[in-house]
Amino acid sequence: MICYAFPLAHEAALLLKRCTEKESFSIDGLHCTLANFGRRRVLVALVGMGEASAGEKTEALFQYFRLKGFVLAGYGGALVAPLKVGQVLVSTNFTSEAVLGFLRMLSGFDFASFCTTDEVVGTPEKRDTYASATNSQVADMETRAVAEVVREHEVPFMAVRAISDDYRQVLPTGALAAGFDAAKGRATPFRLLGYLAMRPGEIAPLRKFIAGLSVARKNLTTFLEQLNAELPASW
């Protein structure tokens, strides 16, 4: 069975909408769905935001399920100017060689080097710092930890991200933190409203960021549908 893992429910929502015969459940706070995705029975799991949560929950998935392939998907930030919102990137530095060979028939994606950070990289200056230090083009907050766990279990792994914010975009990091409880993995709208009432200048950049998520999620899901059809039926 292949696991499609996402940090957040919003990233997984469109893929789950396109699945059939769904069975959703939780195991010790780990939210999972068994479903038919195309012609394949798959596991869709939410591993949480940040390396600590993602690594721990990925390990738990291997304790409960016999996985033959693992795809970590979600949103990522562009560290370099050429990348655009909605662009789908596959990691060259984390993805297994066994998976890369199945991409030759696919379209709608590019390759890039990923780096995993412990913060939202929200300004061009910070993006320059990470790009220079890691020689990477995409930033996320989970891939390194998940890849390490999957590698220990000797299962083919792919990391794929759709760009949610471009190089020049200045993210309203305070508003993002106010609007989402990363530890509990849920939105906190009332806290966000209170925050924005005191900082109305962050409303416009927040709207711009949210607007980009729909195209990022659509393109990501379309790519995963193609990928799912190409991967070995035995996985």
C-alpha positions, 0 to 999 in steps of 0.5 A: 500500500502507498501512503500519501502523507500531508502536513495539513488537512487543507493540503489533503482535502482535494485529493480526498474529495477525489477518492471513493470508498473512504474510511476515516479514523484516528489512531492516538491523534494520527488522522488517517483515511483508507480510500480508493484513489483511482484504481488503487487502495491507498492510505492518506495520513496527516502527519502535522506541521514541523519536523517533530510531529511529522517524524513521530507520526510517520514512524507511527504509520509504519507501526500500524501499516505495511507500506510499500511506498511513501509520498509526502506532499504539501505546500512549499515556499519558493527560495528563488525568483523563477519559481511561481505560485502553483508550480509543482516541484519534486525533490531531487535530494530526498526522493528515492532513485526507485521513484524517480524512474517512474516520473518520465511519463508525467508532466506538470512538474519540475525538479528542485532541491528542498531544504527543511526549516524550523520557521516560516521563511517569509521574506526575500532576505530570509529566502536568500539566506536559506538558498545560499546556505543550502543550495536549495530552491524550495523550503518546507518544514517536514521533509527531512524528518519524514525522509529519515524515517522512511529511509530507515524502513527501506521504503521508496520515498518521494517528496513533492511540493506545490509553491504557495508563496513566491520569492518576492512575497512578504508573508504575514507570519504573525497572522498565519501564526494567529490563524492556525494552532500548529500543535493541534493542527487546526484553524483558530479563526477567532484568534485570527480576527482579534489579531487582524483587528489590531493589525489591519495592515496584514489583511491584504498580504494574508488574502494574497497568500490564501488566494495562492493556496487554491491553485497550489492545491489543485496543481498538486492534486492533479500531479498526484493523480498522474503519479498514482497511475504510474507507480507500480501496481504492487506498491 
